[in-house]
């Protein structure tokens, strides 16, 4: 029998990051953490109530990894509550801004701009499974928020961050469908 979908709430993530900040301050670690994915969707856009984990890139890695593990043990979180699994989707030309919606004293937090996050989500294009939410709801939300009306606009945004990298046929079909759904769902009924 498959394990149920693991979910971290806003309060769990906020508490974990606050504790991580305390540990960093106590050890004199200047931590820089770029947060992506579901945590951004939850805190910056308030369109989720939970996420599987905190997708992040963090520096200094050697100092932070044991502190992240300590937070997991102290707060009974999964060992990979914060992880760098997002790394393959990070563009060379990033666009990050301060993560002001998620205060965490002792940590310098940043997040992607909405356009950059859309590009990342479209390239990942994961469908929902029993083990993860997938990217469809997030893509639909970002398309609506950014006023995207065509796949050509998405192609241009992806090109801005990833150069010539484009969507494969399956992901292209998915994004076109989500653009259509986003505007159909947002259209007033008559």
C-alpha positions in Angstrom: 0.0 0.0 0.0 1.5 3.4 -1.0 2.3 5.9 1.7 -0.1 8.9 1.9 1.0 12.2 0.6 3.2 13.9 3.1 2.2 17.6 3.9 3.9 20.4 5.7 1.7 23.2 6.9 2.4 26.9 6.9 2.9 26.9 10.7 5.3 23.9 10.5 7.4 25.6 7.9 7.4 28.9 9.6 8.3 27.2 12.9 11.1 25.2 11.2 12.6 28.3 9.5 12.4 30.3 12.8 14.3 27.5 14.6 16.8 27.3 11.8 17.4 31.0 12.1 17.9 30.7 15.8 20.5 27.9 15.3 22.3 29.9 12.6 22.4 33.0 14.9 23.7 30.9 17.8 26.5 29.5 15.7 27.3 32.7 13.8 26.3 31.3 10.5 25.1 33.8 7.8 22.6 31.7 6.0 21.3 32.5 2.5 18.4 30.4 1.4 16.6 30.7 -2.0 13.2 29.0 -1.6 11.2 27.7 -4.6 8.1 25.6 -5.4 5.2 24.9 -3.1 6.5 27.0 -0.2 6.5 30.1 -2.4 3.0 29.2 -3.7 1.8 28.9 -0.1 3.3 32.0 1.5 3.7 34.5 -1.4 0.5 33.7 -3.2 -1.7 32.1 -0.5 -3.0 29.5 -2.9 -2.0 26.4 -1.0 -2.5 25.2 2.6 0.4 22.7 2.6 3.4 21.4 0.6 5.5 18.3 0.5 8.8 19.9 1.4 10.8 23.1 1.2 12.6 23.2 -2.1 15.7 25.4 -1.6 19.3 26.1 -2.4 21.2 27.3 0.6 24.7 28.6 1.5 26.9 27.7 3.3 25.9 24.1 2.6 28.4 22.5 5.0 27.2 24.6 7.9 23.5 24.4 7.1 23.0 20.7 6.4 23.6 19.6 10.0 21.4 22.5 11.3 18.6 21.5 8.9 18.9 17.9 10.2 18.8 19.2 13.8 15.6 21.1 13.1 14.1 18.0 11.6 14.9 15.9 14.7 13.7 18.6 17.1 10.4 19.3 15.4 9.7 15.7 14.2 9.9 16.6 10.6 11.0 14.4 7.7 14.8 14.4 7.3 14.3 16.0 3.8 11.9 18.7 5.0 14.3 21.1 3.3 16.2 19.8 0.3 18.0 20.9 -2.9 15.9 18.7 -5.2 15.0 21.8 -7.2 18.6 22.3 -8.4 18.0 20.7 -11.9 15.3 23.3 -12.6 17.2 26.4 -11.5 18.2 28.6 -14.4 21.6 30.2 -14.9 19.9 33.5 -15.2 17.8 33.6 -12.1 15.4 36.3 -11.0 14.9 36.3 -7.2 13.5 38.8 -4.9 13.4 39.0 -1.1 10.9 36.6 0.5 9.3 39.3 2.6 6.1 37.2 3.0 8.0 34.6 5.1 9.9 36.4 7.9 12.6 34.2 9.4 15.0 36.2 11.6 18.6 35.1 11.2 18.1 33.9 7.6 18.4 35.8 4.3 15.5 34.4 2.3 14.8 35.0 -1.4 12.2 33.5 -3.8 11.8 33.5 -7.6 9.7 36.2 -9.3 6.3 35.0 -10.5 7.5 34.8 -14.1 10.6 32.8 -13.2 8.5 30.5 -11.0 6.1 29.9 -13.9 9.1 29.0 -16.2 10.4 26.5 -13.6 6.9 25.0 -13.1 6.3 24.6 -16.8 9.6 22.9 -17.4 9.0 20.5 -14.5 5.4 19.9 -15.6 4.8 17.2 -13.1 1.4 15.6 -13.0 -0.3 14.8 -9.7 0.3 11.4 -8.2 -0.6 9.8 -4.8 2.8 11.0 -3.6 2.9 14.6 -4.8 0.6 17.4 -5.8 2.2 18.0 -9.2 2.5 21.4 -10.9 -0.8 21.8 -12.7 -2.6 23.9 -10.1 0.4 26.1 -9.6 0.8 26.7 -13.4 -2.9 27.4 -13.8 -2.7 29.9 -10.9 0.4 31.7 -12.2 -1.0 31.9 -15.7 -4.1 33.6 -14.4 -2.1 35.9 -12.1 0.3 36.9 -14.9 -2.4 37.3 -17.5 -0.8 34.8 -19.8 -3.1 34.2 -22.8 -0.9 32.0 -25.1 1.8 29.4 -25.2 3.9 31.9 -27.1 4.0 34.1 -24.0 5.1 31.1 -21.9 7.8 30.3 -24.5 9.1 33.9 -24.3 9.2 33.7 -20.5 11.1 30.4 -20.5 13.4 31.8 -23.1 14.2 34.8 -20.9 15.5 32.4 -18.1 16.6 29.3 -19.9 17.7 30.5 -23.3 16.8 27.9 -26.0 15.4 25.4 -23.5 11.8 24.7 -24.5 8.9 22.5 -23.5 8.8 19.0 -24.8 5.6 18.0 -26.6 3.9 16.5 -23.5 4.6 19.5 -21.3 3.7 21.9 -24.1 0.3 20.2 -24.5 -0.2 20.3 -20.7 0.6 24.0 -20.5 -1.6 24.9 -23.4 -4.5 23.0 -21.7 -3.8 24.8 -18.4 -3.8 28.2 -20.1 -7.2 27.4 -21.7 -8.6 26.2 -18.3 -7.2 29.2 -16.4 -9.2 31.6 -18.6 -12.3 29.4 -18.9 -12.4 29.1 -15.1 -11.9 32.8 -14.7 -14.5 33.8 -17.3 -17.8 35.1 -15.9 -20.7 32.8 -16.5 -23.6 34.1 -18.4 
